[in-house]
Amino acid sequence: MRVISGKYKGRRLKSLPGKNTRPTTDKVKEALFQIIGPYFNGGIGLDLFAGSGGLGIEVLSRGADRMIFVDKHPKAIQVIHENIKTLNLEEQTEVYRAEAFRALKAASKRGLIFDWIFLDPPYGKISFHELLAKIEEYHFLHEESIVICEHMIEETLPSKFGKLERFKQETYGSLISVSLYRHSN
């Protein structure tokens, strides 16, 4: 696994051992960042099921100011810390070991507003409907914010959810779809 563009382009990242996580492939990352903007001028993101932290680190490499990483697995948290330390990103990151809904509640108490929220939960284990409902309830987004959902092709996500409207859905290979949402007017 590596950073594919930006300040840390080409730098290797540790990945989690075993088959419990599936890092987002370079092909999917490249396509995703062509949609949401190849580079950023600041901003803050949330990587809610961070795994090794690869997506959030890619966002930082491309110019974001801050990234919050959340995962409930201790090994994932360890790998995220190692990857952050390797790239000297400690000042731009926060890492929390927490269950997703508890992390969202904690972030809401801080009044955080995100430019990007990445949702890549274990396939079939967490409801995107519940996640999107909490994101709406806690008012994490401004008009330009984007919510990125990586899911199985056979999992159908709504085209509209509250004030969120899907503006793009792409399929990669025979397993992965990515649905992108932003506020509708």
mmCIF file of the C-alpha atoms, coordinates in Angstrom:
data_MODEL
# 
_entry.id   MODEL 
# 
loop_
_atom_site.group_PDB 
_atom_site.id 
_atom_site.type_symbol 
_atom_site.label_atom_id 
_atom_site.label_alt_id 
_atom_site.label_comp_id 
_atom_site.label_asym_id 
_atom_site.label_entity_id 
_atom_site.label_seq_id 
_atom_site.pdbx_PDB_ins_code 
_atom_site.Cartn_x 
_atom_site.Cartn_y 
_atom_site.Cartn_z 
_atom_site.occupancy 
_atom_site.B_iso_or_equiv 
_atom_site.pdbx_formal_charge 
_atom_site.auth_seq_id 
_atom_site.auth_comp_id 
_atom_site.auth_asym_id 
_atom_site.auth_atom_id 
_atom_site.pdbx_PDB_model_num 
ATOM 1   C CA . MET A 1 1   ? 0.000   0.000   0.000   1.00 0.00 ? 1   MET A CA 1 
ATOM 2   C CA . ARG A 1 2   ? 1.278   3.453   -0.880  1.00 0.00 ? 2   ARG A CA 1 
ATOM 3   C CA . VAL A 1 3   ? 0.284   7.116   -1.092  1.00 0.00 ? 3   VAL A CA 1 
ATOM 4   C CA . ILE A 1 4   ? -0.595  7.749   -4.735  1.00 0.00 ? 4   ILE A CA 1 
ATOM 5   C CA . SER A 1 5   ? -0.366  11.542  -5.034  1.00 0.00 ? 5   SER A CA 1 
ATOM 6   C CA . GLY A 1 6   ? 0.569   14.777  -3.329  1.00 0.00 ? 6   GLY A CA 1 
ATOM 7   C CA . LYS A 1 7   ? 3.247   15.619  -0.798  1.00 0.00 ? 7   LYS A CA 1 
ATOM 8   C CA . TYR A 1 8   ? 3.812   11.994  0.246   1.00 0.00 ? 8   TYR A CA 1 
ATOM 9   C CA . LYS A 1 9   ? 3.432   10.428  -3.211  1.00 0.00 ? 9   LYS A CA 1 
ATOM 10  C CA . GLY A 1 10  ? 5.074   7.032   -3.426  1.00 0.00 ? 10  GLY A CA 1 
ATOM 11  C CA . ARG A 1 11  ? 5.576   6.639   0.317   1.00 0.00 ? 11  ARG A CA 1 
ATOM 12  C CA . ARG A 1 12  ? 4.769   3.146   1.555   1.00 0.00 ? 12  ARG A CA 1 
ATOM 13  C CA . LEU A 1 13  ? 2.167   2.600   4.249   1.00 0.00 ? 13  LEU A CA 1 
ATOM 14  C CA . LYS A 1 14  ? 1.748   -0.369  6.526   1.00 0.00 ? 14  LYS A CA 1 
ATOM 15  C CA . SER A 1 15  ? -1.435  -2.341  6.082   1.00 0.00 ? 15  SER A CA 1 
ATOM 16  C CA . LEU A 1 16  ? -3.310  -4.512  8.486   1.00 0.00 ? 16  LEU A CA 1 
ATOM 17  C CA . PRO A 1 17  ? -2.423  -8.189  8.454   1.00 0.00 ? 17  PRO A CA 1 
ATOM 18  C CA . GLY A 1 18  ? -5.107  -10.751 7.737   1.00 0.00 ? 18  GLY A CA 1 
ATOM 19  C CA . LYS A 1 19  ? -8.309  -10.658 5.733   1.00 0.00 ? 19  LYS A CA 1 
ATOM 20  C CA . ASN A 1 20  ? -10.516 -8.685  8.118   1.00 0.00 ? 20  ASN A CA 1 
ATOM 21  C CA . THR A 1 21  ? -9.865  -5.392  6.329   1.00 0.00 ? 21  THR A CA 1 
ATOM 22  C CA . ARG A 1 22  ? -9.676  -4.531  2.651   1.00 0.00 ? 22  ARG A CA 1 
ATOM 23  C CA . PRO A 1 23  ? -7.647  -1.428  1.877   1.00 0.00 ? 23  PRO A CA 1 
ATOM 24  C CA . THR A 1 24  ? -9.094  0.766   -0.838  1.00 0.00 ? 24  THR A CA 1 
ATOM 25  C CA . THR A 1 25  ? -7.195  -0.090  -4.007  1.00 0.00 ? 25  THR A CA 1 
ATOM 26  C CA . ASP A 1 26  ? -5.033  2.447   -5.828  1.00 0.00 ? 26  ASP A CA 1 
ATOM 27  C CA . LYS A 1 27  ? -7.436  2.311   -8.784  1.00 0.00 ? 27  LYS A CA 1 
ATOM 28  C CA . VAL A 1 28  ? -10.422 3.197   -6.595  1.00 0.00 ? 28  VAL A CA 1 
ATOM 29  C CA . LYS A 1 29  ? -8.455  5.911   -4.735  1.00 0.00 ? 29  LYS A CA 1 
ATOM 30  C CA . GLU A 1 30  ? -7.306  7.515   -7.985  1.00 0.00 ? 30  GLU A CA 1 
ATOM 31  C CA . ALA A 1 31  ? -10.842 7.539   -9.401  1.00 0.00 ? 31  ALA A CA 1 
ATOM 32  C CA . LEU A 1 32  ? -12.303 8.799   -6.133  1.00 0.00 ? 32  LEU A CA 1 
ATOM 33  C CA . PHE A 1 33  ? -9.907  11.739  -5.909  1.00 0.00 ? 33  PHE A CA 1 
ATOM 34  C CA . GLN A 1 34  ? -10.595 12.685  -9.516  1.00 0.00 ? 34  GLN A CA 1 
ATOM 35  C CA . ILE A 1 35  ? -14.223 13.115  -8.433  1.00 0.00 ? 35  ILE A CA 1 
ATOM 36  C CA . ILE A 1 36  ? -13.816 14.905  -5.091  1.00 0.00 ? 36  ILE A CA 1 
ATOM 37  C CA . GLY A 1 37  ? -10.833 16.976  -6.199  1.00 0.00 ? 37  GLY A CA 1 
ATOM 38  C CA . PRO A 1 38  ? -7.337  15.809  -6.841  1.00 0.00 ? 38  PRO A CA 1 
ATOM 39  C CA . TYR A 1 39  ? -5.913  18.396  -4.415  1.00 0.00 ? 39  TYR A CA 1 
ATOM 40  C CA . PHE A 1 40  ? -7.261  20.429  -1.524  1.00 0.00 ? 40  PHE A CA 1 
ATOM 41  C CA . ASN A 1 41  ? -6.617  23.830  -0.039  1.00 0.00 ? 41  ASN A CA 1 
ATOM 42  C CA . GLY A 1 42  ? -7.085  22.997  3.628   1.00 0.00 ? 42  GLY A CA 1 
ATOM 43  C CA . GLY A 1 43  ? -10.114 21.379  5.202   1.00 0.00 ? 43  GLY A CA 1 
ATOM 44  C CA . ILE A 1 44  ? -10.842 18.659  7.742   1.00 0.00 ? 44  ILE A CA 1 
ATOM 45  C CA . GLY A 1 45  ? -11.906 15.086  7.174   1.00 0.00 ? 45  GLY A CA 1 
ATOM 46  C CA . LEU A 1 46  ? -13.212 12.108  9.106   1.00 0.00 ? 46  LEU A CA 1 
ATOM 47  C CA . ASP A 1 47  ? -12.159 8.561   8.215   1.00 0.00 ? 47  ASP A CA 1 
ATOM 48  C CA . LEU A 1 48  ? -14.711 6.655   10.298  1.00 0.00 ? 48  LEU A CA 1 
ATOM 49  C CA . PHE A 1 49  ? -13.649 3.059   9.589   1.00 0.00 ? 49  PHE A CA 1 
ATOM 50  C CA . ALA A 1 50  ? -10.024 3.960   9.040   1.00 0.00 ? 50  ALA A CA 1 
ATOM 51  C CA . GLY A 1 51  ? -8.343  0.535   8.908   1.00 0.00 ? 51  GLY A CA 1 
ATOM 52  C CA . SER A 1 52  ? -4.711  1.432   8.163   1.00 0.00 ? 52  SER A CA 1 
ATOM 53  C CA . GLY A 1 53  ? -5.523  5.127   7.628   1.00 0.00 ? 53  GLY A CA 1 
ATOM 54  C CA . GLY A 1 54  ? -4.675  5.055   3.920   1.00 0.00 ? 54  GLY A CA 1 
ATOM 55  C CA . LEU A 1 55  ? -7.607  7.176   2.706   1.00 0.00 ? 55  LEU A CA 1 
ATOM 56  C CA . GLY A 1 56  ? -7.163  9.856   5.349   1.00 0.00 ? 56  GLY A CA 1 
ATOM 57  C CA . ILE A 1 57  ? -3.418  9.993   4.760   1.00 0.00 ? 57  ILE A CA 1 
ATOM 58  C CA . GLU A 1 58  ? -4.105  10.415  1.040   1.00 0.00 ? 58  GLU A CA 1 
ATOM 59  C CA . VAL A 1 59  ? -6.348  13.406  1.874   1.00 0.00 ? 59  VAL A CA 1 
ATOM 60  C CA . LEU A 1 60  ? -3.577  14.962  3.977   1.00 0.00 ? 60  LEU A CA 1 
ATOM 61  C CA . SER A 1 61  ? -1.016  14.314  1.240   1.00 0.00 ? 61  SER A CA 1 
ATOM 62  C CA . ARG A 1 62  ? -3.254  16.215  -1.175  1.00 0.00 ? 62  ARG A CA 1 
ATOM 63  C CA . GLY A 1 63  ? -3.467  19.347  0.990   1.00 0.00 ? 63  GLY A CA 1 
ATOM 64  C CA . ALA A 1 64  ? -6.059  18.905  3.756   1.00 0.00 ? 64  ALA A CA 1 
ATOM 65  C CA . ASP A 1 65  ? -5.263  20.539  7.106   1.00 0.00 ? 65  ASP A CA 1 
ATOM 66  C CA . ARG A 1 66  ? -6.538  17.873  9.498   1.00 0.00 ? 66  ARG A CA 1 
ATOM 67  C CA . MET A 1 67  ? -7.816  14.345  9.570   1.00 0.00 ? 67  MET A CA 1 
ATOM 68  C CA . ILE A 1 68  ? -9.591  12.397  12.288  1.00 0.00 ? 68  ILE A CA 1 
ATOM 69  C CA . PHE A 1 69  ? -9.183  8.617   12.152  1.00 0.00 ? 69  PHE A CA 1 
ATOM 70  C CA . VAL A 1 70  ? -11.554 6.264   13.954  1.00 0.00 ? 70  VAL A CA 1 
ATOM 71  C CA . ASP A 1 71  ? -11.497 2.490   14.155  1.00 0.00 ? 71  ASP A CA 1 
ATOM 72  C CA . LYS A 1 72  ? -12.619 0.119   16.878  1.00 0.00 ? 72  LYS A CA 1 
ATOM 73  C CA . HIS A 1 73  ? -9.882  -2.483  16.379  1.00 0.00 ? 73  HIS A CA 1 
ATOM 74  C CA . PRO A 1 74  ? -6.684  -2.102  18.443  1.00 0.00 ? 74  PRO A CA 1 
ATOM 75  C CA . LYS A 1 75  ? -4.443  -3.422  15.649  1.00 0.00 ? 75  LYS A CA 1 
ATOM 76  C CA . ALA A 1 76  ? -5.897  -0.863  13.227  1.00 0.00 ? 76  ALA A CA 1 
ATOM 77  C CA . ILE A 1 77  ? -5.209  1.947   15.697  1.00 0.00 ? 77  ILE A CA 1 
ATOM 78  C CA . GLN A 1 78  ? -1.636  0.735   16.091  1.00 0.00 ? 78  GLN A CA 1 
ATOM 79  C CA . VAL A 1 79  ? -1.071  0.667   12.308  1.00 0.00 ? 79  VAL A CA 1 
ATOM 80  C CA . ILE A 1 80  ? -2.642  4.128   11.872  1.00 0.00 ? 80  ILE A CA 1 
ATOM 81  C CA . HIS A 1 81  ? -0.285  5.538   14.526  1.00 0.00 ? 81  HIS A CA 1 
ATOM 82  C CA . GLU A 1 82  ? 2.702   3.890   12.817  1.00 0.00 ? 82  GLU A CA 1 
ATOM 83  C CA . ASN A 1 83  ? 1.734   5.291   9.406   1.00 0.00 ? 83  ASN A CA 1 
ATOM 84  C CA . ILE A 1 84  ? 1.171   8.770   10.833  1.00 0.00 ? 84  ILE A CA 1 
ATOM 85  C CA . LYS A 1 85  ? 4.497   8.690   12.642  1.00 0.00 ? 85  LYS A CA 1 
ATOM 86  C CA . THR A 1 86  ? 6.341   7.478   9.521   1.00 0.00 ? 86  THR A CA 1 
ATOM 87  C CA . LEU A 1 87  ? 5.093   10.557  7.625   1.00 0.00 ? 87  LEU A CA 1 
ATOM 88  C CA . ASN A 1 88  ? 5.425   12.923  10.606  1.00 0.00 ? 88  ASN A CA 1 
ATOM 89  C CA . LEU A 1 89  ? 1.710   13.805  10.538  1.00 0.00 ? 89  LEU A CA 1 
ATOM 90  C CA . GLU A 1 90  ? 1.076   13.796  14.293  1.00 0.00 ? 90  GLU A CA 1 
ATOM 91  C CA . GLU A 1 91  ? 0.244   17.533  14.385  1.00 0.00 ? 91  GLU A CA 1 
ATOM 92  C CA . GLN A 1 92  ? -2.418  17.178  11.692  1.00 0.00 ? 92  GLN A CA 1 
ATOM 93  C CA . THR A 1 93  ? -4.191  14.102  13.001  1.00 0.00 ? 93  THR A CA 1 
ATOM 94  C CA . GLU A 1 94  ? -6.344  12.720  15.768  1.00 0.00 ? 94  GLU A CA 1 
ATOM 95  C CA . VAL A 1 95  ? -6.764  8.972   16.203  1.00 0.00 ? 95  VAL A CA 1 
ATOM 96  C CA . TYR A 1 96  ? -9.500  7.353   18.275  1.00 0.00 ? 96  TYR A CA 1 
ATOM 97  C CA . ARG A 1 97  ? -10.280 3.769   19.106  1.00 0.00 ? 97  ARG A CA 1 
ATOM 98  C CA . ALA A 1 98  ? -14.061 3.784   19.238  1.00 0.00 ? 98  ALA A CA 1 
ATOM 99  C CA . GLU A 1 99  ? -17.174 2.248   17.792  1.00 0.00 ? 99  GLU A CA 1 
ATOM 100 C CA . ALA A 1 100 ? -18.481 4.374   14.898  1.00 0.00 ? 100 ALA A CA 1 
ATOM 101 C CA . PHE A 1 101 ? -21.699 5.665   16.463  1.00 0.00 ? 101 PHE A CA 1 
ATOM 102 C CA . ARG A 1 102 ? -19.957 6.580   19.724  1.00 0.00 ? 102 ARG A CA 1 
ATOM 103 C CA . ALA A 1 103 ? -17.312 8.435   17.733  1.00 0.00 ? 103 ALA A CA 1 
ATOM 104 C CA . LEU A 1 104 ? -19.981 10.373  15.834  1.00 0.00 ? 104 LEU A CA 1 
ATOM 105 C CA . LYS A 1 105 ? -21.682 11.336  19.079  1.00 0.00 ? 105 LYS A CA 1 
ATOM 106 C CA . ALA A 1 106 ? -18.361 12.502  20.559  1.00 0.00 ? 106 ALA A CA 1 
ATOM 107 C CA . ALA A 1 107 ? -17.587 14.559  17.433  1.00 0.00 ? 107 ALA A CA 1 
ATOM 108 C CA . SER A 1 108 ? -21.027 16.181  17.622  1.00 0.00 ? 108 SER A CA 1 
ATOM 109 C CA . LYS A 1 109 ? -20.339 17.324  21.189  1.00 0.00 ? 109 LYS A CA 1 
ATOM 110 C CA . ARG A 1 110 ? -17.244 19.095  19.859  1.00 0.00 ? 110 ARG A CA 1 
ATOM 111 C CA . GLY A 1 111 ? -19.305 20.869  17.179  1.00 0.00 ? 111 GLY A CA 1 
ATOM 112 C CA . LEU A 1 112 ? -17.089 19.588  14.359  1.00 0.00 ? 112 LEU A CA 1 
ATOM 113 C CA . ILE A 1 113 ? -17.929 20.311  10.727  1.00 0.00 ? 113 ILE A CA 1 
ATOM 114 C CA . PHE A 1 114 ? -16.226 18.119  8.121   1.00 0.00 ? 114 PHE A CA 1 
ATOM 115 C CA . ASP A 1 115 ? -15.327 18.735  4.513   1.00 0.00 ? 115 ASP A CA 1 
ATOM 116 C CA . TRP A 1 116 ? -15.154 14.987  3.832   1.00 0.00 ? 116 TRP A CA 1 
ATOM 117 C CA . ILE A 1 117 ? -16.495 11.974  5.680   1.00 0.00 ? 117 ILE A CA 1 
ATOM 118 C CA . PHE A 1 118 ? -15.262 8.578   4.508   1.00 0.00 ? 118 PHE A CA 1 
ATOM 119 C CA . LEU A 1 119 ? -17.491 5.610   5.338   1.00 0.00 ? 119 LEU A CA 1 
ATOM 120 C CA . ASP A 1 120 ? -15.992 2.232   4.507   1.00 0.00 ? 120 ASP A CA 1 
ATOM 121 C CA . PRO A 1 121 ? -17.433 -0.108  7.138   1.00 0.00 ? 121 PRO A CA 1 
ATOM 122 C CA . PRO A 1 122 ? -17.033 -3.879  7.069   1.00 0.00 ? 122 PRO A CA 1 
ATOM 123 C CA . TYR A 1 123 ? -19.303 -4.983  4.245   1.00 0.00 ? 123 TYR A CA 1 
ATOM 124 C CA . GLY A 1 124 ? -22.759 -5.968  5.424   1.00 0.00 ? 124 GLY A CA 1 
ATOM 125 C CA . LYS A 1 125 ? -22.071 -5.263  9.108   1.00 0.00 ? 125 LYS A CA 1 
ATOM 126 C CA . ILE A 1 126 ? -23.093 -1.604  9.548   1.00 0.00 ? 126 ILE A CA 1 
ATOM 127 C CA . SER A 1 127 ? -26.156 0.189   8.173   1.00 0.00 ? 127 SER A CA 1 
ATOM 128 C CA . PHE A 1 128 ? -25.347 3.103   5.864   1.00 0.00 ? 128 PHE A CA 1 
ATOM 129 C CA . HIS A 1 129 ? -28.873 4.355   6.540   1.00 0.00 ? 129 HIS A CA 1 
ATOM 130 C CA . GLU A 1 130 ? -28.098 4.634   10.266  1.00 0.00 ? 130 GLU A CA 1 
ATOM 131 C CA . LEU A 1 131 ? -24.711 6.250   9.591   1.00 0.00 ? 131 LEU A CA 1 
ATOM 132 C CA . LEU A 1 132 ? -26.192 8.817   7.207   1.00 0.00 ? 132 LEU A CA 1 
ATOM 133 C CA . ALA A 1 133 ? -29.014 9.518   9.667   1.00 0.00 ? 133 ALA A CA 1 
ATOM 134 C CA . LYS A 1 134 ? -26.510 10.316  12.427  1.00 0.00 ? 134 LYS A CA 1 
ATOM 135 C CA . ILE A 1 135 ? -24.418 12.473  10.105  1.00 0.00 ? 135 ILE A CA 1 
ATOM 136 C CA . GLU A 1 136 ? -27.567 14.454  9.275   1.00 0.00 ? 136 GLU A CA 1 
ATOM 137 C CA . GLU A 1 137 ? -28.741 14.576  12.910  1.00 0.00 ? 137 GLU A CA 1 
ATOM 138 C CA . TYR A 1 138 ? -25.402 15.883  14.179  1.00 0.00 ? 138 TYR A CA 1 
ATOM 139 C CA . HIS A 1 139 ? -25.058 18.542  11.444  1.00 0.00 ? 139 HIS A CA 1 
ATOM 140 C CA . PHE A 1 140 ? -21.481 17.599  10.507  1.00 0.00 ? 140 PHE A CA 1 
ATOM 141 C CA . LEU A 1 141 ? -21.677 19.047  7.004   1.00 0.00 ? 141 LEU A CA 1 
ATOM 142 C CA . HIS A 1 142 ? -21.629 22.383  5.242   1.00 0.00 ? 142 HIS A CA 1 
ATOM 143 C CA . GLU A 1 143 ? -22.891 22.969  1.675   1.00 0.00 ? 143 GLU A CA 1 
ATOM 144 C CA . GLU A 1 144 ? -19.674 21.800  0.000   1.00 0.00 ? 144 GLU A CA 1 
ATOM 145 C CA . SER A 1 145 ? -19.062 18.759  2.232   1.00 0.00 ? 145 SER A CA 1 
ATOM 146 C CA . ILE A 1 146 ? -18.904 15.319  0.658   1.00 0.00 ? 146 ILE A CA 1 
ATOM 147 C CA . VAL A 1 147 ? -19.775 11.963  2.221   1.00 0.00 ? 147 VAL A CA 1 
ATOM 148 C CA . ILE A 1 148 ? -18.026 9.056   0.520   1.00 0.00 ? 148 ILE A CA 1 
ATOM 149 C CA . CYS A 1 149 ? -19.542 5.587   1.015   1.00 0.00 ? 149 CYS A CA 1 
ATOM 150 C CA . GLU A 1 150 ? -17.654 2.506   -0.146  1.00 0.00 ? 150 GLU A CA 1 
ATOM 151 C CA . HIS A 1 151 ? -19.965 -0.509  -0.279  1.00 0.00 ? 151 HIS A CA 1 
ATOM 152 C CA . MET A 1 152 ? -20.720 -3.800  -1.986  1.00 0.00 ? 152 MET A CA 1 
ATOM 153 C CA . ILE A 1 153 ? -22.286 -3.527  -5.434  1.00 0.00 ? 153 ILE A CA 1 
ATOM 154 C CA . GLU A 1 154 ? -25.374 -5.422  -4.296  1.00 0.00 ? 154 GLU A CA 1 
ATOM 155 C CA . GLU A 1 155 ? -25.973 -2.958  -1.444  1.00 0.00 ? 155 GLU A CA 1 
ATOM 156 C CA . THR A 1 156 ? -28.357 -0.291  -2.673  1.00 0.00 ? 156 THR A CA 1 
ATOM 157 C CA . LEU A 1 157 ? -27.951 3.133   -1.140  1.00 0.00 ? 157 LEU A CA 1 
ATOM 158 C CA . PRO A 1 158 ? -30.676 5.762   -1.545  1.00 0.00 ? 158 PRO A CA 1 
ATOM 159 C CA . SER A 1 159 ? -30.318 8.507   -4.134  1.00 0.00 ? 159 SER A CA 1 
ATOM 160 C CA . LYS A 1 160 ? -31.522 10.989  -1.508  1.00 0.00 ? 160 LYS A CA 1 
ATOM 161 C CA . PHE A 1 161 ? -31.294 10.787  2.263   1.00 0.00 ? 161 PHE A CA 1 
ATOM 162 C CA . GLY A 1 162 ? -32.632 13.760  4.204   1.00 0.00 ? 162 GLY A CA 1 
ATOM 163 C CA . LYS A 1 163 ? -30.697 16.763  2.888   1.00 0.00 ? 163 LYS A CA 1 
ATOM 164 C CA . LEU A 1 164 ? -28.035 14.501  1.385   1.00 0.00 ? 164 LEU A CA 1 
ATOM 165 C CA . GLU A 1 165 ? -28.246 13.772  -2.312  1.00 0.00 ? 165 GLU A CA 1 
ATOM 166 C CA . ARG A 1 166 ? -26.127 11.250  -4.162  1.00 0.00 ? 166 ARG A CA 1 
ATOM 167 C CA . PHE A 1 167 ? -24.333 13.086  -6.958  1.00 0.00 ? 167 PHE A CA 1 
ATOM 168 C CA . LYS A 1 168 ? -22.163 10.239  -8.180  1.00 0.00 ? 168 LYS A CA 1 
ATOM 169 C CA . GLN A 1 169 ? -22.035 6.469   -7.972  1.00 0.00 ? 169 GLN A CA 1 
ATOM 170 C CA . GLU A 1 170 ? -19.260 4.432   -9.519  1.00 0.00 ? 170 GLU A CA 1 
ATOM 171 C CA . THR A 1 171 ? -18.598 0.711   -9.688  1.00 0.00 ? 171 THR A CA 1 
ATOM 172 C CA . TYR A 1 172 ? -15.105 -0.772  -9.578  1.00 0.00 ? 172 TYR A CA 1 
ATOM 173 C CA . GLY A 1 173 ? -14.595 -4.383  -10.538 1.00 0.00 ? 173 GLY A CA 1 
ATOM 174 C CA . SER A 1 174 ? -17.227 -6.917  -9.581  1.00 0.00 ? 174 SER A CA 1 
ATOM 175 C CA . LEU A 1 175 ? -17.484 -6.102  -5.866  1.00 0.00 ? 175 LEU A CA 1 
ATOM 176 C CA . ILE A 1 176 ? -17.079 -2.412  -5.010  1.00 0.00 ? 176 ILE A CA 1 
ATOM 177 C CA . SER A 1 177 ? -19.323 0.610   -5.474  1.00 0.00 ? 177 SER A CA 1 
ATOM 178 C CA . VAL A 1 178 ? -18.664 4.114   -4.230  1.00 0.00 ? 178 VAL A CA 1 
ATOM 179 C CA . SER A 1 179 ? -21.575 6.478   -3.619  1.00 0.00 ? 179 SER A CA 1 
ATOM 180 C CA . LEU A 1 180 ? -20.880 10.173  -3.041  1.00 0.00 ? 180 LEU A CA 1 
ATOM 181 C CA . TYR A 1 181 ? -23.297 12.545  -1.322  1.00 0.00 ? 181 TYR A CA 1 
ATOM 182 C CA . ARG A 1 182 ? -23.533 16.273  -0.708  1.00 0.00 ? 182 ARG A CA 1 
ATOM 183 C CA . HIS A 1 183 ? -26.230 18.656  0.538   1.00 0.00 ? 183 HIS A CA 1 
ATOM 184 C CA . SER A 1 184 ? -29.035 19.347  -1.898  1.00 0.00 ? 184 SER A CA 1 
ATOM 185 C CA . ASN A 1 185 ? -30.655 22.772  -2.044  1.00 0.00 ? 185 ASN A CA 1 
# 
